[in-house]
Amino acid sequence: MRLRVEFTTEPFDLDEAPAHAVAAREVVEAAALDAVDVGPFGNTAEGDADAVLSAVDALLRESLKAGATRISLQVNVIGEGDK
């Protein structure tokens, strides 16, 4: 099964990326995921279910440890043709 996770961390800082956003980015970029798209207002990552779920666990833990006060995420099951 393949999954796509979309997530944001808060509070926002438009001047520079806060530590919690950097932590989340580092987690997903280091994970064994097929596709990662990091942006200023939202992030997505795709991959095998085990890899995505492991990355979600790590990004929640690391982002909270780095000062996130809110993390919004959505996980979708995707088919091979979904993008």
Contacts in CASP RR format, 6 or more apart in sequence:
PFRMAT RR
TARGET T0000
AUTHOR 0000-0000-0000
METHOD contacts of the structure
MODEL  1
MRLRVEFTTEPFDLDEAPAHAVAAREVVEAAALDAVDVGPFGNTAEGDAD
AVLSAVDALLRESLKAGATRISLQVNVIGEGDK
1 48 0 8 1.000
1 49 0 8 1.000
1 77 0 8 1.000
2 46 0 8 1.000
2 47 0 8 1.000
2 48 0 8 1.000
2 49 0 8 1.000
2 77 0 8 1.000
2 78 0 8 1.000
2 79 0 8 1.000
2 80 0 8 1.000
3 46 0 8 1.000
3 47 0 8 1.000
3 48 0 8 1.000
3 49 0 8 1.000
3 52 0 8 1.000
3 53 0 8 1.000
3 75 0 8 1.000
3 76 0 8 1.000
3 77 0 8 1.000
3 78 0 8 1.000
4 44 0 8 1.000
4 45 0 8 1.000
4 46 0 8 1.000
4 47 0 8 1.000
4 52 0 8 1.000
4 75 0 8 1.000
4 76 0 8 1.000
4 78 0 8 1.000
4 82 0 8 1.000
5 44 0 8 1.000
5 45 0 8 1.000
5 46 0 8 1.000
5 52 0 8 1.000
5 55 0 8 1.000
5 56 0 8 1.000
5 73 0 8 1.000
5 74 0 8 1.000
5 75 0 8 1.000
5 76 0 8 1.000
6 42 0 8 1.000
6 43 0 8 1.000
6 44 0 8 1.000
6 73 0 8 1.000
6 74 0 8 1.000
6 76 0 8 1.000
7 24 0 8 1.000
7 42 0 8 1.000
7 43 0 8 1.000
7 44 0 8 1.000
7 56 0 8 1.000
7 59 0 8 1.000
7 71 0 8 1.000
7 72 0 8 1.000
7 73 0 8 1.000
7 74 0 8 1.000
8 41 0 8 1.000
8 42 0 8 1.000
8 43 0 8 1.000
8 71 0 8 1.000
8 72 0 8 1.000
8 73 0 8 1.000
9 18 0 8 1.000
9 20 0 8 1.000
9 21 0 8 1.000
9 24 0 8 1.000
9 63 0 8 1.000
9 68 0 8 1.000
9 70 0 8 1.000
9 71 0 8 1.000
10 68 0 8 1.000
10 69 0 8 1.000
10 70 0 8 1.000
10 71 0 8 1.000
10 72 0 8 1.000
11 18 0 8 1.000
11 69 0 8 1.000
11 70 0 8 1.000
12 18 0 8 1.000
12 41 0 8 1.000
13 21 0 8 1.000
14 40 0 8 1.000
17 25 0 8 1.000
18 66 0 8 1.000
18 67 0 8 1.000
19 66 0 8 1.000
19 67 0 8 1.000
20 63 0 8 1.000
20 64 0 8 1.000
20 66 0 8 1.000
20 67 0 8 1.000
20 68 0 8 1.000
21 63 0 8 1.000
22 66 0 8 1.000
23 59 0 8 1.000
23 62 0 8 1.000
23 63 0 8 1.000
23 65 0 8 1.000
23 66 0 8 1.000
24 43 0 8 1.000
24 59 0 8 1.000
24 62 0 8 1.000
24 63 0 8 1.000
24 68 0 8 1.000
24 71 0 8 1.000
25 38 0 8 1.000
25 43 0 8 1.000
26 62 0 8 1.000
27 55 0 8 1.000
27 58 0 8 1.000
27 59 0 8 1.000
27 62 0 8 1.000
27 63 0 8 1.000
28 36 0 8 1.000
28 38 0 8 1.000
28 43 0 8 1.000
28 45 0 8 1.000
28 55 0 8 1.000
28 59 0 8 1.000
29 36 0 8 1.000
29 38 0 8 1.000
31 45 0 8 1.000
31 51 0 8 1.000
31 52 0 8 1.000
31 54 0 8 1.000
31 55 0 8 1.000
31 58 0 8 1.000
32 48 0 8 1.000
32 51 0 8 1.000
33 45 0 8 1.000
33 46 0 8 1.000
33 47 0 8 1.000
33 51 0 8 1.000
33 52 0 8 1.000
33 55 0 8 1.000
34 46 0 8 1.000
34 47 0 8 1.000
34 48 0 8 1.000
35 44 0 8 1.000
35 45 0 8 1.000
35 46 0 8 1.000
35 47 0 8 1.000
36 43 0 8 1.000
36 44 0 8 1.000
36 45 0 8 1.000
36 46 0 8 1.000
37 43 0 8 1.000
37 44 0 8 1.000
37 45 0 8 1.000
45 52 0 8 1.000
45 55 0 8 1.000
46 52 0 8 1.000
46 78 0 8 1.000
52 75 0 8 1.000
56 73 0 8 1.000
56 75 0 8 1.000
59 71 0 8 1.000
60 71 0 8 1.000
63 71 0 8 1.000
64 71 0 8 1.000
END
